[in-house]
Amino acid sequence: MQKDCIRGLFNIFTELKKIVFILVFMGSSLLYAQKGDKKDFYLRGDYNFGFILQHHNNMGQLVNGFINGFELNFIKPTDGSKLWHHENNFPEQGVGFAFFNLDNPKQLGNVYAIFSFYEIPLNAKEKKFRLYMRLAPGLAYTPVYFNAIDNHKNNVVSSPFNAYVNFKWYFHWDISNKLRWEGGLNFSHASNGRARVPNLGINMVTLNSGFVYKFLSAQKTNYTLVDSSAKRVSKNEILLWFTLGRNQVDVLGKIYTAQNYSATYYHNIRNTHKLGAGLEVCYNPANLVILQADSVKLSSNLQNTQVGIKFAYSYNAGRLSFPVEMGYMFYSKFTDDGLFFHRIGIRYYLKNNFVAMVTLKTHWAVASYFEFGAGYRIPIKKKNYATIN
């Protein structure tokens, strides 16, 4: 009994550490966004209607019908004081709260989420009818989750606190200078990244519609100097990083810590986009448990090391970067999840070229684990050859 209590307290402490880490990222993102003219702000209310995406055949018994929900957002428009405002067509940013009714109160319950977001116009010309894209990380609370006795059929979430990721593509129409309508396609995901199993994750696809009311100040600040401190250091760079990720094999079983190391070459197309390729090395002790269960014998634990190559892309908004990666493990004894791997997440570049990151590693639609780590950017600058007369 005492051991169970200690284990329970340790599990709660682990969840709290994860929440604090992600909240620091959200807080720094919002603080970074709020610098500048603080007079203008917008309020938005949205309605969502759609369905749970069944990305695994073992979750069909949980889906009863259509889902619905709403969003409340506080929005700050960028003011042009920073270079990345101009490069991203003057995006909007803020914080939000979302609620989703999953139409299965006994087994799934509801999803409550808080998040920060960036919403970027996809066309440079400012006009009344305009297409936007949203990137939003946050936290989700799911009070109904897996329980081996009372809710054993819930194989999508096994912890009350989960990471929340939201992407939205929408049109907005300016009805007047203070009121606009919005409508588009919304994709939301909530999961713990297999820190606990079962954890297929909840993927929600909805149609989204709502209104924005703008509170505008009569006085505007004209910036004669634009802050370009987040401008790319060089046209080419190498990013070295390492991360740790916690994952589980068996329900209520031991939690393992995976290690990932990477070297990635990036070519900065411009400040907002960069493409690259790299090498990745992974060591996940959880794989050893599965290999042993599959009667695969290794001569040493070092054979559990996985080595892969990958293609990388990042969308940048100042010091924030949103990476997307796809790779292939060309050396791996472990093949249960497949040899292709993927990654999405957030990186924050400090002024001294150090990088902090929170990312999600997956194998297609199946999460491997959330990664928390740090890295260092090495600028590659061209040599200036002196002219000899």
Phi, psi and omega per residue, in radians:
M1 nan -0.763 3.140
Q2 -1.121 -0.687 3.114
K3 -1.119 -0.674 3.125
D4 -1.121 -0.689 3.118
C5 -1.137 -0.763 3.128
I6 -1.100 -0.748 3.120
R7 -1.110 -0.690 3.114
G8 -1.106 -0.757 3.103
L9 -1.116 -0.691 3.108
F10 -1.107 -0.706 3.134
N11 -1.128 -0.726 3.105
I12 -1.106 -0.744 3.128
F13 -1.078 -0.688 3.114
T14 -1.105 -0.762 3.117
E15 -1.111 -0.727 -3.129
L16 -1.120 -0.679 3.102
K17 -1.058 -0.755 -3.133
K18 -1.109 -0.751 -3.133
I19 -1.114 -0.781 -3.138
V20 -1.069 -0.726 -3.122
F21 -1.080 -0.799 -3.124
I22 -1.210 -0.653 3.112
L23 -1.113 -0.609 3.072
V24 -1.075 -0.744 3.096
F25 -1.084 -0.790 -3.136
M26 -1.124 -0.727 -3.131
G27 -1.134 -0.755 3.121
S28 -1.150 -0.638 3.101
S29 -1.103 -0.807 -3.116
L30 -1.184 -0.740 3.119
L31 -1.064 -0.730 3.122
Y32 -1.098 -0.637 -3.093
A33 -1.291 -0.528 -2.974
Q34 -1.490 -0.062 3.097
K35 -1.164 2.471 3.141
G36 2.019 -2.758 -3.106
D37 -1.195 2.043 -3.064
K38 -1.722 0.195 -3.003
K39 -1.409 -0.767 -3.119
D40 -1.428 2.432 2.999
F41 -2.701 2.756 -3.121
Y42 -2.172 2.686 2.999
L43 -2.133 2.401 -3.086
R44 -2.294 2.452 2.984
G45 -2.200 2.248 -3.082
D46 -2.252 2.648 3.029
Y47 -2.033 2.417 3.139
N48 -2.066 2.408 3.060
F49 -2.491 2.218 -3.101
G50 -3.067 -2.396 -3.028
F51 -2.623 2.847 3.002
I52 -1.499 2.217 3.131
L53 -1.337 2.046 -3.132
Q54 -1.503 1.572 -3.098
H55 -1.554 0.032 3.090
H56 -2.530 2.458 -3.068
N57 -1.259 -0.152 -3.135
N58 -1.521 0.030 -3.081
M59 -1.982 0.117 -3.098
G60 -1.071 -0.541 -3.104
Q61 -1.240 -0.196 -3.115
L62 -1.589 -0.345 -3.036
V63 -1.622 1.981 -3.095
N64 -1.721 -0.454 -3.079
G65 3.059 -2.736 -3.124
F66 -1.284 2.695 3.114
I67 -2.011 2.809 3.086
N68 -2.605 2.913 -3.132
G69 -3.115 -3.015 -3.139
F70 -2.539 2.889 3.091
E71 -2.321 2.543 2.960
L72 -2.195 2.247 -3.061
N73 -2.257 2.508 2.929
F74 -1.902 2.187 -2.981
I75 -2.144 2.413 3.005
K76 -2.102 2.125 3.051
P77 -1.307 2.555 3.044
T78 -1.274 2.655 -2.959
D79 -1.947 0.010 3.141
G80 1.524 0.153 -3.127
S81 -1.369 -0.233 -3.107
K82 -2.177 2.632 -3.101
L83 -1.044 -0.680 -3.071
W84 -1.199 -0.373 3.027
H85 -1.061 -0.807 -3.113
H86 -1.218 -0.704 -3.090
E87 -1.185 -0.453 -3.118
N88 -1.851 0.417 3.066
N89 1.077 0.611 3.115
F90 1.004 1.236 -3.120
P91 -1.242 2.944 3.048
E92 -1.963 2.665 -3.093
Q93 -2.562 2.825 -3.142
G94 2.981 -2.757 -3.139
V95 -2.279 2.722 -3.098
G96 -2.600 2.869 3.022
F97 -2.200 2.363 3.134
A98 -2.241 2.552 3.077
F99 -2.294 2.343 3.079
F100 -2.272 2.221 3.004
N101 -1.639 2.012 -3.004
L102 -1.557 0.124 3.059
D103 1.027 0.559 3.044
N104 -2.686 1.287 -2.989
P105 -1.074 -0.520 -3.064
K106 -1.360 -0.705 -3.026
Q107 -1.815 -0.496 -3.102
L108 -2.041 -0.631 -3.135
G109 1.215 -2.478 -3.120
N110 -2.089 2.880 3.037
V111 -2.056 2.251 3.059
Y112 -2.064 2.269 -3.055
A113 -2.382 2.517 2.931
I114 -2.112 2.530 -3.033
F115 -2.777 2.795 2.929
S116 -1.881 2.761 -3.058
F117 -2.628 2.726 2.936
Y118 -2.119 2.319 3.099
E119 -2.155 2.058 -2.905
I120 -2.005 2.164 3.047
P121 -1.128 2.352 -3.087
L122 -1.618 -0.039 3.001
N123 -2.252 2.465 -3.009
A124 -1.257 -0.561 -3.070
K125 -1.312 2.221 3.124
E126 -1.419 2.161 -3.140
K127 -2.625 2.985 -3.047
K128 -1.133 -0.665 -3.124
F129 -1.904 2.013 -2.927
R130 -2.536 2.517 -3.136
L131 -1.656 2.339 -3.131
Y132 -2.181 2.768 2.995
M133 -2.245 2.368 3.128
R134 -1.923 2.457 2.973
L135 -2.148 2.167 -3.009
A136 -2.520 1.986 2.972
P137 -1.728 2.662 3.111
G138 -3.042 -2.762 -3.119
L139 -2.188 2.464 3.106
A140 -2.096 2.459 3.060
Y141 -1.958 2.133 3.134
T142 -2.135 1.634 -3.060
P143 -1.134 -0.397 3.082
V144 -1.816 2.002 -3.087
Y145 -2.514 3.129 -3.046
F146 -1.011 2.364 2.982
N147 -2.504 2.244 -3.017
A148 -1.066 -0.389 -3.111
I149 -1.791 -0.912 -2.987
D150 -1.618 -0.408 -3.048
N151 -2.540 0.969 -3.041
H152 -1.318 -0.251 3.125
K153 -1.433 -0.231 3.112
N154 -1.354 1.759 3.134
N155 -1.882 0.258 -3.109
V156 -1.769 -0.609 3.080
V157 -2.371 2.410 -3.121
S158 -2.197 0.208 3.091
S159 -2.528 2.630 -3.096
P160 -1.242 -0.564 -3.114
F161 -1.855 2.247 -3.067
N162 -2.410 2.788 2.990
A163 -1.303 2.645 -3.122
Y164 -2.271 2.273 3.107
V165 -2.241 2.365 -3.115
N166 -2.377 2.326 3.001
F167 -2.149 2.439 3.132
K168 -2.501 2.383 3.029
W169 -2.091 2.120 -3.030
Y170 -2.609 2.748 3.010
F171 -1.762 2.517 2.964
H172 -2.130 2.580 -3.118
W173 -2.236 2.075 3.136
D174 -1.371 1.826 3.096
I175 -1.261 -0.689 3.055
S176 -2.596 -3.058 -3.137
N177 -1.257 -0.218 3.133
K178 -2.057 -0.216 -3.076
L179 -2.228 2.354 3.060
R180 -2.459 2.644 3.051
W181 -1.772 2.563 3.096
E182 -2.333 2.573 3.072
G183 -2.777 2.469 -3.134
G184 -3.129 -2.790 -3.093
L185 -1.902 2.315 -3.025
N186 -2.140 2.300 3.056
F187 -2.176 2.188 -3.125
S188 -2.253 2.504 -3.121
H189 -2.342 2.381 3.066
A190 -2.329 2.224 3.084
S191 -2.923 2.941 3.080
N192 -1.754 0.161 3.083
G193 1.192 0.495 3.132
R194 1.168 0.417 2.974
A195 -1.145 -0.472 2.988
R196 -2.426 2.558 3.116
V197 -2.032 2.705 0.021
P198 -1.279 2.651 -3.081
N199 -2.729 1.248 3.039
L200 -1.300 -0.411 -3.125
G201 1.499 2.686 3.106
I202 -1.843 2.064 3.063
N203 -1.915 2.144 -3.071
M204 -2.079 2.164 3.098
V205 -1.963 2.120 -3.066
T206 -2.418 2.681 2.886
L207 -1.511 2.438 -2.966
N208 -2.209 2.357 3.105
S209 -2.614 2.504 3.140
G210 -3.078 -2.993 -3.097
F211 -2.253 2.623 3.086
V212 -2.110 2.305 3.029
Y213 -1.984 2.282 -3.055
K214 -1.759 2.236 3.011
F215 -1.760 1.826 -2.982
L216 -1.883 2.436 3.093
S217 -1.542 2.552 3.124
A218 -1.263 -0.489 -3.124
Q219 -1.738 2.323 3.123
K220 -2.067 2.542 3.104
T221 -1.672 2.163 3.068
N222 -1.699 2.083 -3.082
Y223 -1.638 2.031 3.097
T224 -1.477 -0.425 3.094
L225 -2.007 2.285 -3.127
V226 -1.853 2.241 3.139
D227 -1.267 1.998 3.141
S228 -1.982 0.449 -3.071
S229 -1.160 -0.371 3.140
A230 -1.609 0.131 3.138
K231 -1.095 2.584 -3.110
R232 -0.928 2.501 -3.102
V233 -1.302 -0.673 3.140
S234 -2.692 2.935 -3.133
K235 -1.190 -0.582 -3.129
N236 -2.207 2.610 -3.106
E237 -2.726 2.835 3.026
I238 -2.109 2.256 3.117
L239 -1.894 2.083 3.059
L240 -1.852 2.283 3.134
W241 -2.634 2.812 3.010
F242 -2.404 2.622 3.112
T243 -2.452 2.805 3.009
L244 -2.140 2.439 -3.137
G245 -2.432 2.343 -3.106
R246 -1.688 2.363 -3.141
N247 -2.600 2.834 -3.018
Q248 -2.296 2.587 3.126
V249 -1.783 -0.911 -3.077
D250 -1.887 2.571 3.075
V251 -1.038 2.251 -3.106
L252 1.108 0.266 -3.126
G253 -1.580 -2.960 -3.100
K254 -1.182 2.546 3.080
I255 -1.775 2.279 -3.083
Y256 -1.914 2.697 3.138
T257 -1.975 2.050 3.123
A258 -1.599 2.609 3.101
Q259 -2.054 2.417 3.079
N260 -2.300 2.367 3.110
Y261 -2.257 2.421 -3.053
S262 -2.548 2.560 2.954
A263 -2.236 2.081 -3.065
T264 -2.237 2.259 3.029
Y265 -1.576 2.288 3.113
Y266 -2.119 2.463 2.969
H267 -1.948 2.069 -3.126
N268 -1.406 1.816 3.094
I269 -1.103 -0.817 2.918
R270 -2.751 -3.089 -3.046
N271 -1.022 -0.511 -3.040
T272 -1.567 -0.290 -3.066
H273 -2.404 2.442 2.984
K274 -2.561 2.521 3.139
L275 -2.056 2.613 -3.138
G276 -2.844 -3.113 3.084
A277 -2.590 2.669 -3.064
G278 -2.806 -3.117 3.134
L279 -2.056 2.471 -3.119
E280 -2.359 2.422 3.087
V281 -2.151 2.296 -3.088
C282 -2.276 2.464 2.995
Y283 -2.329 1.992 -3.103
N284 -2.144 1.885 -3.129
P285 -1.051 -0.426 3.130
A286 -1.089 -0.514 3.127
N287 -1.101 -0.564 -3.134
L288 -1.083 -0.670 3.139
V289 -1.106 -0.757 -3.127
I290 -1.223 -0.677 3.113
L291 -1.098 -0.716 3.113
Q292 -1.136 -0.676 3.103
A293 -1.143 -0.517 3.117
D294 -1.541 0.144 3.127
S295 1.081 0.548 3.055
V296 -1.634 2.085 -3.082
K297 -1.734 2.314 3.087
L298 -1.941 2.498 3.124
S299 -1.237 -0.479 3.067
S300 -2.733 2.823 -3.140
N301 -1.143 -0.377 3.115
L302 -1.109 -0.413 3.092
Q303 -1.204 -0.212 3.064
N304 -1.335 -0.170 3.107
T305 -1.107 2.392 3.101
Q306 -1.996 2.398 -3.131
V307 -2.223 2.302 -3.093
G308 -2.506 2.911 3.017
I309 -2.001 2.762 -3.062
K310 -2.684 2.720 2.952
F311 -1.822 2.481 -3.030
A312 -2.330 2.510 3.041
Y313 -2.397 2.522 3.070
S314 -2.395 2.366 2.976
Y315 -1.766 2.253 -3.011
N316 -2.005 2.391 3.023
A317 -2.236 1.529 -3.037
G318 1.200 -2.200 -3.138
R319 -1.474 -0.184 3.077
L320 -1.510 2.445 3.123
S321 -2.327 2.429 -3.139
F322 -2.014 1.658 -3.065
P323 -1.443 2.607 2.987
V324 -2.334 2.191 -3.087
E325 -2.303 2.591 3.022
M326 -2.384 2.231 -3.072
G327 -2.431 3.061 -3.118
Y328 -2.420 2.212 3.107
M329 -1.438 1.833 -3.123
F330 -1.471 -0.244 2.997
Y331 -2.277 2.005 3.133
S332 -2.908 2.134 3.020
K333 -1.331 -0.421 -3.127
F334 -1.608 2.118 -3.081
T335 -2.238 0.119 -3.053
D336 -1.052 -0.640 -3.138
D337 -1.574 0.031 -3.038
G338 1.560 2.891 -3.073
L339 -1.669 -0.220 3.071
F340 -1.486 2.437 3.087
F341 -2.344 2.787 -3.061
H342 -2.457 2.826 -3.116
R343 -2.652 2.373 2.951
I344 -2.321 2.830 3.103
G345 2.848 -2.718 -3.107
I346 -2.332 2.386 2.985
R347 -2.222 2.516 3.123
Y348 -2.151 2.102 -3.100
Y349 -1.618 2.094 3.089
L350 -1.428 2.930 -3.094
K351 -1.160 -0.420 -3.117
N352 -1.627 0.281 3.108
N353 1.338 0.017 2.985
F354 -1.317 2.663 -3.043
V355 -2.291 2.332 2.984
A356 -1.895 2.558 -3.029
M357 -2.615 2.592 2.932
V358 -2.294 2.064 -3.092
T359 -2.358 2.858 3.092
L360 -2.078 2.109 3.087
K361 -1.674 2.318 -3.105
T362 -2.371 2.891 2.917
H363 -2.071 1.675 -2.966
W364 0.998 -2.107 -3.063
A365 -1.568 0.017 -3.085
V366 -1.761 2.107 -3.126
A367 -1.270 2.421 3.026
S368 -1.646 -0.912 3.085
Y369 -3.121 2.772 2.948
F370 -1.413 2.455 -3.100
E371 -1.976 2.356 3.070
F372 -2.139 2.166 -3.056
G373 -2.885 -2.927 -3.093
A374 -2.565 2.830 -3.132
G375 -2.707 -3.059 3.132
Y376 -2.490 2.324 3.122
R377 -1.681 2.233 3.110
I378 -1.898 1.854 3.110
P379 -1.184 2.450 3.053
I380 -1.915 1.849 -3.074
K381 -1.832 2.474 3.112
K382 -1.238 2.495 3.104
K383 -1.328 2.486 3.071
N384 -1.723 1.975 -3.116
Y385 -1.575 2.237 -3.126
A386 -1.252 2.517 3.113
T387 -1.504 2.266 -3.136
I388 -1.769 2.105 3.135
N389 -1.680 nan nan
